[in-house]
Each structure stands twice: as structure tokens, then as C-alpha cells.
Amino acid sequence: MSFGTSGFGTSSVFGQSAADHNPMKDIEVASPPDDSVSCLAFSPMTVPSNFLIAGSWANDVRCWEIQSTGQTVPKAQQTHTGPVLDVCWHDDGTKVFTASTDKTAKMWDLNSNQAIQVAQHDAPIKTIHWVKAPNYSCVVTGSWDKTLKFWDTRTPNPMLTLQLPERCYCADVLYPMAVVGTAGRGIIVYQLENQPSEYKRIDSPLKYQHRCVAIFKDKKQSPTGFALGSIEGRVAIQFVQAANPKDNFTFKCHRSNGSTNSIQDIFAVNGIAFHPEHGTLATCGSDGRFSFWDKDARTKLKTSEALDQPITCCTFNAQGNIFAYASSYDWSKGHEYFNPQKKNYIFLRGNANEELKPRSNRK
């Protein structure tokens, strides 16, 4: 039975409230974290089945197996001594790397369920990525201590430390390219061949704080640019070397329709994820919605109904058929809007291959 054909996304939901916690009727992941979900990551192509990792502000990281029926089976969890801000997978699918505000990163061996520290910073670690290059492999961590550090996981000291102009707020890695967004609206692109080094700094196309970034590929599957999201309901599509400056553009998203006195509510873009096959993208925001976009046709493919909480992060699985997103409070409206009674959810949507097809490819 294939994932997404049998009853996927049609689960009955009991006790619907006015603002629904699951308006899209997507599958709820069992035993979600007890505090806001900060990050999600699916297992790589090398793993035959789908495993999902989530990090949270409850200081833990959890692993589920996603069965072909859509059923989610909690498998294991590990803890840090502070909130977990980012997670990523080793390319062989046996290990997961976790980054925390406790200023450490850990390597979690899923087979033995043991976690060991592999990185240390002087401030919280905001981003973590695995780099697999022909001549080296390492973990790269970005921190609020204004450094980017590269670790080979077997030695306590970094292989390389690069200074950032400001605190690291977001990063993405797709060999041989890395991009980091910092406080003060900095963008730095790195090349990772042979020895990682700064490639160029880019003037931000956005006027407000950077929140998320994701690298996209060209038709030859080489990383060629990135999408950058800000707290002002806007995403920039930026080529590292644009053939034509007009190729770079920004678009508005995660905003209310502003019917009352033409005042518009503007929300943060919390996450961006590119579909692994189609190259289209998903964004999610503090408005409690996710949207699917075709950047090449510059069109919106779909917008979800509004959830009753912000969507804090989103991702696709390696095959591109599952879209996962997390619903949690992101503190975008301050402590007075925090409701400890509200649960956190992770949802799975099983027809992403169809929903993210570019318009031109649709049958």
C-alpha cells in the first residue's frame, strides 16, 4: 500500500473548535513534544523507511518512524540541558546531530541510542548541518557567539572557525555551498570545496530581521541561490550569481487580507523548504498557515487554512511525498498570548508530490 492512497489526511478529528488545530485534516504525529517545536528533519535517501526528528524547547529531540500507512511510531528521544534549536542527519542515516542553547551540539547514534557531545560554543548554537565533501566530512555549527565552526566529531577542537559579522540567525548547507543569515541583516555565502572559505557577502534584499534561509538548485542539480525569509512577511529569492539582476526578486506572504480600514497584519516567515524533486517551495509563518510556491513561474500554488497557532517549522521527506509542519506558539505576540493549555502538534501531509508540482507540469 503506498503512502497517501489509503485514508491519508482523512483522519477524523473530534471536538473541532472555531479556530481549528488541524483545519487541513492532516495526520497528527503521535506523542509530540511538550513545548514549542523548533526544528524538523527527515531521514536521508540512504534509509529505506521514513524517520522524522524534531527538536523542541522542552530540551529534547525525538525520533518517529513514519509507516507507509501514515501511522507514526515514537522510537527514541534524547535530551539537552537547554532548548534544542536545530537538528540534522548524517548522510548514512545512522546518526543525528542536535544543537542547543546549552552551547553544545551532540551526535546521537540511533542504533545504540547514545549521544555524545561533538561541538562547543560560547553562546547558544542556532544552526547545525552535516557536510559531506569528497575530501572531508564534518559538522558545521552557527552560533550567537558570532562564529561558524567546523567539527570532525572525533576531536574536541574545531577543524576551522570562521568569524561572522554578527550572531547566526539561520543557515543552510548544500555542498559545495553554504549560506548564513545573521543579526543586522547580514548574508554570507561560503564555498565548501577543499577548505571552507567565505565566497561573498550579499546586501540583504530584505529590510527586516532574517528568520530562515534555504538553498535551491538549478536544472543541473547544483546549488545556485537561496530563499531568505524575514519577520516582515516577505521572502527574497536570490541567485548567488544572477545572470540578470531581475532574476532576484522578493514576494510578500503570511499577511492578512487587511479588510478592516485597509490595515494589514504582517507575520514572520518561520520556515522555508524546497521540494526535493520539483524545486518548488513551502513557507510557513506566525499566521498559522503554510503556502506552496513556484518561484520560476512566480506564482502561489496553494495556501492552507489557518491553524489556531503559528507554524514554527516545515520540511519535506527525501522522496518528496510527505510535507511535515509543526504547530506551536512562537512567542511572536509576547507572553500575554501564551496559553500553556495549548498542545504542540506535528502534522504530515501525504500528497506533496502532487501539490508541489509546478503549474506547467500539471496534467
C-alpha positions as CSV (number, residue, x, y, z in Angstrom):
1,M,0.0,0.0,0.0
2,S,1.5,3.3,-1.0
3,F,1.8,6.2,1.4
4,G,-1.0,8.7,0.7
5,T,-3.5,6.4,-1.1
6,S,-5.3,4.9,1.8
7,G,-7.1,7.3,4.2
8,F,-4.1,9.6,4.4
9,G,-5.2,13.1,5.5
10,T,-8.8,12.0,6.1
11,S,-8.4,11.2,9.8
12,S,-11.5,12.1,11.7
13,V,-10.9,14.9,14.2
14,F,-13.1,15.2,17.3
15,G,-14.3,18.3,19.0
16,Q,-13.5,20.9,16.4
17,S,-13.1,24.4,17.8
18,A,-13.7,27.7,15.9
19,A,-10.0,28.2,15.0
20,D,-9.1,24.6,14.3
21,H,-5.9,23.0,15.5
22,N,-5.9,20.8,12.3
23,P,-8.0,22.5,9.6
24,M,-6.2,20.7,6.8
25,K,-7.2,17.3,8.3
26,D,-3.6,16.1,8.2
27,I,-2.1,13.2,10.1
28,E,-1.0,14.0,13.7
29,V,2.3,12.7,14.8
30,A,1.9,10.6,18.0
31,S,3.5,11.8,21.3
32,P,4.6,15.3,20.1
33,P,7.0,17.4,22.3
34,D,5.7,19.1,25.4
35,D,6.9,22.6,24.3
36,S,7.3,24.5,21.1
37,V,8.8,22.6,18.2
38,S,11.8,24.4,16.8
39,C,13.0,22.1,14.0
40,L,12.1,19.1,11.9
41,A,14.3,16.8,9.7
42,F,13.5,13.7,7.8
43,S,16.0,10.8,7.3
44,P,18.1,10.9,4.1
45,M,17.5,8.8,0.9
46,T,20.0,6.2,2.3
47,V,17.4,5.0,4.8
48,P,14.8,2.7,3.3
49,S,11.9,3.9,5.6
50,N,11.0,7.4,6.7
51,F,12.2,8.6,10.1
52,L,11.3,12.1,11.4
53,I,13.4,14.0,14.0
54,A,12.0,17.0,15.9
55,G,13.8,19.3,18.4
56,S,11.9,21.4,20.9
57,W,12.0,24.0,23.7
58,A,11.3,21.1,26.1
59,N,15.1,20.5,25.8
60,D,14.5,17.2,23.9
61,V,14.9,15.7,20.5
62,R,12.5,12.9,19.4
63,C,12.5,10.3,16.6
64,W,9.5,8.7,15.0
65,E,9.2,6.1,12.2
66,I,6.6,7.1,9.7
67,Q,5.0,4.0,8.3
68,S,3.6,3.7,4.8
69,T,0.0,3.8,6.2
70,G,0.8,7.2,7.7
71,Q,1.0,5.8,11.2
72,T,3.7,7.4,13.3
73,V,5.6,5.3,15.8
74,P,7.7,7.0,18.5
75,K,11.2,5.4,18.5
76,A,13.5,7.2,20.9
77,Q,14.5,10.5,22.4
78,Q,17.5,12.4,23.8
79,T,17.8,15.5,25.9
80,H,20.0,18.6,26.2
81,T,20.2,20.9,29.2
82,G,18.6,23.7,27.2
83,P,16.1,24.1,24.3
84,V,17.1,22.3,21.1
85,L,17.3,24.8,18.2
86,D,18.3,22.7,15.2
87,V,18.8,19.1,14.1
88,C,20.2,17.4,11.0
89,W,21.1,13.9,9.8
90,H,24.4,12.2,9.0
91,D,24.3,11.2,5.3
92,D,24.3,7.5,6.1
93,G,21.1,7.8,8.2
94,T,22.5,6.2,11.4
95,K,23.2,9.4,13.3
96,V,21.5,12.7,14.1
97,F,23.2,15.9,15.2
98,T,21.5,18.3,17.6
99,A,22.2,21.9,18.5
100,S,21.1,23.6,21.7
101,T,21.0,26.8,23.7
102,D,23.2,24.9,26.3
103,K,26.0,25.9,23.9
104,T,26.8,22.3,22.9
105,A,26.0,20.1,19.9
106,K,25.6,16.3,20.2
107,M,25.9,13.4,17.9
108,W,23.1,10.8,18.6
109,D,23.7,7.3,17.4
110,L,20.3,5.9,16.7
111,N,21.4,2.3,16.7
112,S,22.9,2.4,20.2
113,N,20.7,5.3,21.4
114,Q,23.8,7.0,22.8
115,A,24.5,10.8,22.4
116,I,27.9,12.3,22.8
117,Q,29.0,16.0,22.7
118,V,30.8,16.9,19.4
119,A,30.8,20.8,19.5
120,Q,31.0,23.6,21.9
121,H,30.4,27.4,21.5
122,D,30.5,30.4,23.9
123,A,26.8,31.1,23.3
124,P,23.7,29.1,22.1
125,I,24.1,27.1,18.9
126,K,21.4,28.2,16.4
127,T,22.2,26.0,13.3
128,I,23.7,22.6,12.6
129,H,24.4,20.9,9.3
130,W,26.3,17.8,8.1
131,V,28.8,18.4,5.3
132,K,29.9,15.5,3.1
133,A,32.7,16.6,0.8
134,P,34.9,14.4,-1.4
135,N,37.9,15.1,0.8
136,Y,36.4,15.6,4.2
137,S,33.2,15.3,6.2
138,C,32.2,17.4,9.2
139,V,29.5,19.1,11.2
140,V,29.2,22.9,10.8
141,T,27.6,24.9,13.7
142,G,26.5,28.5,13.7
143,S,26.2,30.3,17.0
144,W,25.1,33.5,18.7
145,D,28.8,33.8,19.7
146,K,29.3,35.1,16.1
147,T,31.3,32.2,14.8
148,L,30.8,29.3,12.3
149,K,32.7,26.3,13.4
150,F,33.5,23.0,11.6
151,W,34.0,19.8,13.6
152,D,35.1,16.4,12.5
153,T,33.2,14.8,15.5
154,R,36.3,12.8,16.8
155,T,38.3,15.6,18.3
156,P,37.2,18.2,20.9
157,N,38.6,21.2,18.9
158,P,37.1,22.6,15.7
159,M,38.9,21.9,12.4
160,L,38.1,25.5,11.4
161,T,36.5,28.6,12.9
162,L,35.2,31.4,10.8
163,Q,34.2,34.7,12.3
164,L,30.7,36.0,11.4
165,P,29.8,39.8,11.4
166,E,27.0,39.1,13.8
167,R,25.0,36.4,15.6
168,C,24.0,33.5,13.4
169,Y,20.2,33.5,12.9
170,C,19.7,31.0,10.1
171,A,21.8,28.9,7.8
172,D,21.6,26.2,5.1
173,V,24.2,23.9,3.5
174,L,24.0,22.1,0.2
175,Y,27.5,21.1,-0.8
176,P,29.5,22.9,-2.2
177,M,27.6,25.9,-0.9
178,A,26.6,27.3,2.5
179,V,24.7,30.4,3.3
180,V,24.4,32.1,6.7
181,G,21.9,34.9,7.7
182,T,23.0,37.0,10.7
183,A,21.7,39.6,13.0
184,G,22.0,43.1,11.4
185,R,20.6,41.6,8.2
186,G,24.0,40.1,7.1
187,I,24.2,37.4,4.4
188,I,27.4,35.4,3.9
189,V,27.8,32.8,1.2
190,Y,30.6,30.2,1.7
191,Q,32.2,27.7,-0.7
192,L,33.0,24.3,0.9
193,E,35.3,22.7,-1.6
194,N,38.8,21.7,-0.3
195,Q,38.7,24.1,2.6
196,P,35.6,26.1,3.5
197,S,36.0,29.8,2.9
198,E,33.9,32.9,2.6
199,Y,32.8,33.4,-1.1
200,K,30.9,36.6,-0.9
201,R,28.7,38.9,1.2
202,I,25.4,40.0,-0.2
203,D,23.5,43.1,0.7
204,S,20.2,42.0,2.1
205,P,17.2,42.4,-0.2
206,L,15.0,42.5,2.9
207,K,14.6,45.4,5.3
208,Y,13.8,43.4,8.4
209,Q,15.4,40.7,10.6
210,H,16.3,37.4,8.8
211,R,14.4,34.4,10.2
212,C,15.1,31.5,7.8
213,V,17.0,30.5,4.7
214,A,17.0,27.6,2.2
215,I,19.3,26.9,-0.7
216,F,17.8,26.0,-4.1
217,K,19.3,24.1,-7.1
218,D,19.4,24.8,-10.8
219,K,18.3,22.3,-13.5
220,K,21.6,20.5,-13.3
221,Q,21.0,20.0,-9.5
222,S,23.8,22.4,-8.5
223,P,23.1,24.9,-5.7
224,T,22.7,28.2,-7.3
225,G,20.8,30.5,-4.9
226,F,18.7,30.8,-1.8
227,A,15.3,31.8,-0.5
228,L,15.5,34.1,2.6
229,G,12.6,34.8,4.9
230,S,12.1,37.7,7.3
231,I,9.9,38.6,10.2
232,E,8.0,41.1,7.9
233,G,6.1,38.5,5.9
234,R,8.4,38.6,2.9
235,V,10.7,36.1,1.1
236,A,13.6,37.0,-1.1
237,I,14.7,34.7,-4.0
238,Q,18.4,35.5,-4.5
239,F,20.8,34.0,-7.0
240,V,24.4,33.9,-5.9
241,Q,25.5,34.9,-9.4
242,A,22.4,36.2,-11.2
243,A,22.6,36.1,-15.0
244,N,20.3,39.1,-14.9
245,P,19.7,41.2,-11.8
246,K,16.0,40.9,-12.5
247,D,16.2,37.2,-11.7
248,N,16.4,38.3,-8.0
249,F,13.0,39.3,-6.5
250,T,11.0,39.4,-3.3
251,F,7.4,38.5,-2.6
252,K,5.0,39.1,0.2
253,C,3.5,36.2,2.2
254,H,2.0,35.4,5.6
255,R,-0.1,38.6,5.8
256,S,-3.7,39.1,6.5
257,N,-6.0,40.4,3.7
258,G,-6.4,43.7,5.5
259,S,-10.1,44.2,5.0
260,T,-10.6,46.4,8.1
261,N,-9.6,50.0,7.3
262,S,-7.0,48.5,4.9
263,I,-4.8,47.7,7.9
264,Q,-2.8,44.5,7.2
265,D,-1.4,42.2,9.9
266,I,2.1,41.1,8.9
267,F,3.6,37.9,10.3
268,A,7.0,36.3,10.4
269,V,8.1,33.7,7.9
270,N,9.3,30.9,10.2
271,G,10.4,28.3,7.7
272,I,11.2,27.7,4.1
273,A,11.7,24.3,2.5
274,F,12.3,23.3,-1.2
275,H,10.7,20.3,-2.7
276,P,13.5,17.7,-3.5
277,E,12.1,16.9,-6.9
278,H,10.1,19.8,-8.2
279,G,12.2,22.7,-6.9
280,T,9.0,24.5,-5.7
281,L,8.9,25.7,-2.2
282,A,6.9,25.8,1.0
283,T,6.8,28.6,3.5
284,C,5.2,28.6,7.0
285,G,4.5,31.5,9.2
286,S,3.3,33.0,12.5
287,D,-0.1,33.4,10.9
288,G,-0.6,29.7,11.3
289,R,-0.6,29.0,7.6
290,F,1.7,27.2,5.1
291,S,1.9,28.1,1.4
292,F,3.3,26.4,-1.6
293,W,5.0,28.5,-4.3
294,D,6.5,28.1,-7.8
295,K,9.4,30.6,-7.8
296,D,10.2,30.1,-11.5
297,A,6.6,31.0,-12.5
298,R,6.4,33.4,-9.6
299,T,3.0,32.0,-8.6
300,K,1.4,30.7,-5.5
301,L,0.3,27.0,-5.8
302,K,-1.7,26.7,-2.5
303,T,-2.3,28.2,0.9
304,S,-3.6,26.3,3.9
305,E,-6.4,27.2,6.1
306,A,-5.3,29.0,9.3
307,L,-4.3,26.8,12.2
308,D,-5.1,28.1,15.7
309,Q,-1.3,28.5,16.4
310,P,1.7,29.7,14.5
311,I,3.6,27.1,12.3
312,T,7.1,27.1,13.6
313,C,8.9,24.9,11.0
314,C,8.4,22.7,8.0
315,T,10.2,20.2,5.9
316,F,9.9,17.6,3.1
317,N,11.0,13.9,3.2
318,A,13.7,12.8,0.8
319,Q,11.3,11.3,-1.6
320,G,9.2,14.4,-1.7
321,N,5.8,12.8,-1.0
322,I,5.5,13.9,2.7
323,F,5.3,17.5,3.9
324,A,5.7,17.9,7.7
325,Y,4.9,21.0,9.7
326,A,4.8,21.9,13.4
327,S,2.2,24.0,15.2
328,S,3.4,25.7,18.3
329,Y,3.4,29.1,19.9
330,D,6.4,31.1,18.7
331,W,6.1,34.0,21.2
332,S,5.6,36.4,18.2
333,K,2.9,38.1,20.3
334,G,4.7,38.0,23.6
335,H,3.9,36.3,26.9
336,E,0.4,37.5,27.2
337,Y,-0.7,35.3,24.2
338,F,1.0,32.2,25.6
339,N,-1.6,29.5,26.6
340,P,0.0,26.6,28.5
341,Q,-3.1,24.6,27.9
342,K,-2.5,24.6,24.1
343,K,-0.7,21.5,22.9
344,N,2.0,21.3,20.3
345,Y,1.4,19.3,17.1
346,I,3.4,17.9,14.2
347,F,1.3,17.2,11.1
348,L,2.1,15.1,8.0
349,R,0.6,15.7,4.5
350,G,1.0,12.8,2.2
351,N,0.4,14.2,-1.3
352,A,3.2,16.7,-1.5
353,N,4.5,15.3,-4.8
354,E,1.2,16.3,-6.4
355,E,0.6,19.5,-4.6
356,L,4.1,20.9,-5.3
357,K,4.1,20.2,-9.0
358,P,4.9,23.3,-10.9
359,R,1.9,24.6,-12.8
360,S,3.5,23.8,-16.2
361,N,4.0,20.1,-15.3
362,R,0.4,19.5,-14.1
363,K,-1.6,17.0,-16.1
